[in-house]
């Protein structure tokens, strides 16, 4: 009953905010920045950017890189527009779970969203390319790809699905957390590991011998607390952002997937903006992404220490087990090739190889 009431309230908020996307109406949520004293700046520059109140949704907490990136964007665009553009941030699943708010952004009832690439696979199938485990040898290689020309290819995929991608960031790699000690790959056998509602993730963890258990992110803490699942996988950012370190004993640094953060807007809304407003959005988004990149590594180390201080034991696999992880991932590569085609898979692998070179 509690879950049903929560869903109804979240849906009501989404519908209630639908008219706020670009109408200039204000929301009851606290703005990310103040408009006081900024009108003078707008009249001094002579720029008319139009008046907009945009909503930005996410399921992650205010401590995450996602939130801090969008908070920076909201502050910048409010200041540079002279207070005529406001962005209200709704973290923690206030506007629905990942599927719900992403669908709302594509439909236009929410203006802006942030999550990770996997969140978009139901709407932009090509984002499933990043669900192939062990794509990257290092975080630096992943970041090199996200700032390469391959970004243009990703953006084309997104716009075809109704999403305008404003930028990409990252939170390092995703790790396994569990209450049953995992010192080798064989220790995973039979463990109920929460995964995203994603067929590639399910196939991967089942191939490792675990019992993959799909679950919405907003339900994970309770699942861990009540013991209906043994563990889950997320970057340190989300582990700490949702206090999983309080209900998990071990963190295994599997580094199996890069946690690529997406920052996107409804494409129809973006395309409808005047050219100068588009340019302002692009400018502020680029600055916000750069800001997120600047804090990512420090945030990862800080969050990791929080887990250690909470009593979590950090475990690393042997080189042999890491090789086995990559071998077991082949089932996902085969699925992605079947679903998206060899050409798209090879284009990504070649782009990664060029970054490495």
C-alpha positions in Angstrom: 0.0 0.0 0.0 2.8 2.4 0.9 4.5 1.8 -2.5 1.2 2.4 -4.3 0.6 5.7 -2.5 4.2 6.8 -3.2 3.7 6.1 -6.9 0.5 8.0 -7.0 2.0 11.0 -5.3 5.0 10.9 -7.6 2.8 10.7 -10.7 0.6 13.6 -9.4 3.7 15.8 -9.0 4.8 15.0 -12.6 1.4 15.9 -14.0 1.2 19.0 -11.9 4.5 20.2 -13.1 3.7 19.5 -16.8 2.5 23.0 -17.3 5.6 24.5 -15.8 8.1 23.4 -18.4 8.3 26.7 -20.3 5.3 28.7 -19.2 7.0 30.9 -16.7 4.9 29.6 -13.8 6.8 29.0 -10.5 7.0 25.7 -8.6 6.6 25.1 -4.9 10.1 23.5 -4.8 13.1 25.5 -3.6 14.9 27.0 -6.6 18.5 26.0 -7.1 19.6 29.6 -7.1 18.2 33.0 -6.2 17.1 35.6 -8.7 17.5 38.6 -6.4 19.4 41.4 -8.0 19.9 39.7 -11.3 17.4 41.6 -13.5 19.9 44.5 -13.8 22.4 42.2 -15.3 20.0 41.2 -18.0 19.1 44.8 -19.0 22.7 45.7 -19.0 23.6 43.0 -21.5 20.6 43.7 -23.6 20.0 40.0 -24.1 16.4 38.6 -24.0 16.6 34.9 -23.3 12.8 34.5 -22.6 11.3 33.4 -19.3 11.4 29.7 -18.4 10.8 27.6 -15.3 12.2 24.1 -16.0 12.0 21.0 -13.8 15.0 18.6 -13.5 14.5 15.1 -12.2 16.8 12.4 -10.8 16.6 9.4 -8.5 20.0 10.0 -6.9 20.7 12.0 -3.8 21.9 15.6 -3.3 25.4 14.3 -2.4 26.0 12.8 -5.9 27.9 14.2 -8.9 24.6 14.2 -10.9 23.0 16.6 -8.4 26.0 18.9 -8.1 26.4 19.1 -11.9 22.7 20.1 -12.3 22.9 22.5 -9.4 25.8 24.2 -11.0 23.9 24.4 -14.3 20.9 25.9 -12.6 23.0 28.5 -10.8 24.9 29.5 -14.0 21.8 29.7 -16.3 19.9 31.7 -13.7 22.8 34.2 -13.3 23.6 34.5 -17.0 20.0 34.9 -18.0 19.5 37.7 -15.5 17.1 35.6 -13.5 14.7 34.8 -16.4 15.5 31.1 -16.5 15.0 29.0 -13.4 15.6 25.3 -12.9 14.0 23.4 -10.0 15.9 20.3 -8.9 14.0 17.2 -7.7 16.5 14.6 -6.4 15.8 11.3 -4.7 13.0 10.1 -7.0 10.6 12.8 -6.0 9.2 12.8 -9.6 9.1 9.1 -10.0 11.5 6.2 -10.5 14.1 6.2 -13.3 11.8 4.8 -15.9 8.9 7.2 -15.0 10.9 10.4 -15.0 12.9 9.5 -18.1 9.7 8.8 -20.0 8.3 12.1 -18.7 11.3 14.0 -20.0 10.9 12.4 -23.4 7.2 13.1 -23.4 7.8 16.7 -22.3 6.1 16.9 -18.9 9.5 17.1 -17.2 12.2 19.3 -18.9 15.6 17.9 -17.8 16.8 14.6 -16.4 20.1 13.1 -15.2 20.9 9.4 -14.6 23.3 7.0 -16.3 23.4 5.5 -19.8 21.6 2.3 -18.7 18.6 4.4 -17.7 18.1 5.3 -21.3 18.3 1.9 -22.9 14.5 1.4 -23.1 14.3 4.7 -25.1 17.7 4.9 -26.8 18.7 1.3 -27.4 22.2 2.3 -28.5 22.9 3.3 -24.9 23.0 -0.4 -24.3 26.5 -0.3 -25.9 27.8 0.8 -22.5 26.2 -2.2 -20.8 29.0 -4.4 -22.2 31.2 -5.0 -19.1 34.9 -4.3 -19.0 34.9 -1.9 -21.9 37.5 0.4 -20.4 40.9 -0.3 -19.0 40.8 2.9 -16.9 38.7 5.8 -15.9 40.9 8.1 -18.0 40.2 6.0 -21.1 36.4 6.3 -20.5 36.7 10.0 -20.0 38.7 10.3 -23.2 35.9 8.6 -25.1 33.2 10.9 -23.7 35.1 14.0 -24.9 36.0 12.5 -28.3 34.2 12.8 -31.6 32.2 9.7 -30.7 30.0 12.0 -28.6 28.4 13.2 -31.8 27.4 9.7 -32.7 25.8 9.2 -29.3 23.9 12.5 -29.6 22.5 11.4 -32.9 21.1 8.3 -31.3 19.6 10.3 -28.5 17.9 13.0 -30.7 16.2 10.3 -32.8 14.5 9.2 -29.6 13.4 12.6 -28.4 16.3 13.4 -26.1 18.8 16.3 -26.5 22.0 15.3 -24.7 23.6 18.3 -22.9 26.6 16.5 -21.7 28.2 13.4 -20.1 30.2 13.0 -16.9 31.1 10.0 -14.8 31.4 8.6 -11.3 34.2 6.2 -12.0 33.3 2.5 -12.1 30.5 0.5 -10.5 31.3 -1.9 -7.7 29.6 -4.8 -6.0 28.4 -4.5 -2.4 27.2 -7.5 -0.4 26.6 -8.9 3.1 28.2 -12.3 2.2 32.0 -12.1 1.8 33.2 -12.5 -1.7 36.9 -13.3 -1.9 36.8 -15.1 -5.2 34.3 -15.3 -8.1 33.0 -18.7 -6.8 31.7 -17.0 -3.7 29.1 -15.2 -5.8 27.3 -18.4 -6.5 23.6 -18.1 -5.5 23.8 -14.6 -4.0 20.8 -12.4 -4.7 22.3 -9.4 -6.3 20.0 -6.4 -7.1 20.4 -5.2 -10.7 18.8 -2.6 -12.7 15.7 -3.7 -14.8 18.0 -4.3 -17.7 18.4 -7.6 -19.6 22.1 -7.1 -20.2 22.8 -6.6 -16.5 20.6 -9.6 -15.6 22.5 -11.8 -18.1 25.9 -10.7 -16.8 25.3 -11.4 -13.1 23.6 -14.7 -13.9 26.6 -15.7 -15.9 28.8 -14.9 -12.9 26.8 -17.4 -10.9 24.7 -14.9 -8.9 20.9 -14.7 -8.8 20.3 -11.4 -10.6 17.3 -9.7 -8.9 15.8 -6.7 -10.9 14.6 -3.9 -8.6 13.9 -0.2 -8.9 16.7 1.9 -7.3 14.3 3.6 -4.8 13.5 0.1 -3.3 17.1 -1.1 -2.8 17.9 0.2 0.7 14.8 -1.6 2.2 15.7 -4.7 0.2 19.1 -4.8 1.7 17.9 -3.9 5.2 15.2 -6.7 5.2 17.5 -9.2 3.6 15.4 -9.9 0.5 18.6 -9.3 -1.5 22.2 -10.0 -0.5 23.9 -7.2 -2.4 23.8 -4.7 -5.2 26.1 -2.9 -7.6 26.7 0.9 -7.9 29.5 3.5 -7.9 30.7 4.7 -4.6 28.7 7.9 -5.2 25.4 6.0 -5.0 26.5 3.6 -2.3 27.1 6.6 0.0 24.3 8.8 -1.4 21.8 6.1 -0.3 23.5 4.9 2.8 24.1 1.4 1.5 27.3 1.3 3.6 25.0 1.2 6.7 23.4 -2.1 5.6 26.3 -3.8 3.7 29.5 -5.3 5.1 31.7 -5.8 2.0 32.5 -3.8 -1.2 34.2 -5.8 -4.0 36.0 -3.5 -6.5 34.8 -5.3 -9.7 35.1 -2.2 -11.8 32.7 -4.1 -14.2 30.9 -1.1 -15.7 31.8 2.6 -16.2 29.1 4.7 -14.5 28.6 7.3 -17.3 26.3 10.1 -16.1 23.9 11.6 -18.6 22.5 15.1 -18.6 19.7 15.6 -21.0 16.7 17.7 -22.0 13.5 17.1 -23.9 14.5 17.5 -27.6 11.4 19.4 -28.7 11.9 21.9 -25.9 15.6 22.4 -26.8 14.9 22.8 -30.5 12.1 25.3 -29.8 14.4 27.7 -28.0 15.6 30.9 -29.6 19.2 30.6 -30.9 20.7 32.8 -28.2 18.9 30.8 -25.5 20.2 27.5 -27.0 23.7 29.0 -27.0 23.3 29.9 -23.3 22.0 26.4 -22.4 25.0 24.9 -24.2 27.4 27.2 -22.5 26.1 26.6 -19.0 25.8 22.9 -19.6 29.5 22.7 -20.8 30.6 24.6 -17.7 28.6 22.4 -15.4 30.0 19.2 -17.0 33.5 20.6 -16.6 32.8 21.3 -13.0 31.6 17.7 -12.5 34.7 16.3 -14.1 36.8 18.4 -11.7 35.2 17.0 -8.6 34.7 13.4 -9.6 37.9 11.8 -8.4 37.9 13.6 -5.1 34.2 12.6 -4.6 35.0 9.0 -5.3 37.9 8.9 -2.7 35.8 10.7 -0.1 32.8 8.3 -0.5 35.2 5.3 -0.4 36.6 6.5 2.9 33.0 7.0 4.3 32.4 3.3 3.5 35.6 2.3 5.3 34.7 4.4 8.3 31.3 2.8 8.4 33.0 -0.6 8.8 32.9 -1.9 5.2 35.7 -4.2 4.1 37.1 -3.3 0.6 38.0 -6.4 -1.4 39.8 -6.7 -4.7 39.7 -9.8 -6.9 42.8 -11.6 -8.0 44.1 -10.9 -11.6 42.8 -14.4 -12.5 39.3 -13.6 -11.3 39.3 -10.3 -13.1 40.2 -12.1 -16.4 37.3 -14.5 -15.7 34.9 -11.6 -15.2 35.8 -10.3 -18.6 35.4 -13.8 -20.2 32.0 -14.2 -18.5 30.9 -10.9 -20.0 31.0 -12.3 -23.5 27.3 -13.3 -23.2 26.4 -9.6 -23.0 28.6 -8.7 -26.0 26.8 -11.4 -28.0 23.4 -10.0 -26.9 24.3 -6.4 -27.8 25.6 -7.4 -31.2 22.4 -9.3 -31.9 20.2 -6.4 -30.8 22.2 -3.4 -32.2 24.3 -4.9 -35.0 28.0 -5.5 -35.4 28.5 -2.0 -37.0 27.5 -0.1 -33.9 29.4 -2.3 -31.5 32.6 -2.2 -33.6 32.3 1.6 -34.0 32.3 1.9 -30.2 35.2 -0.5 -29.7 37.2 1.2 -32.4 36.6 4.6 -30.8 37.8 3.3 -27.5 40.9 1.8 -29.1 41.7 5.2 -30.7 41.5 6.8 -27.3 43.8 4.2 -25.9 46.3 4.8 -28.8 
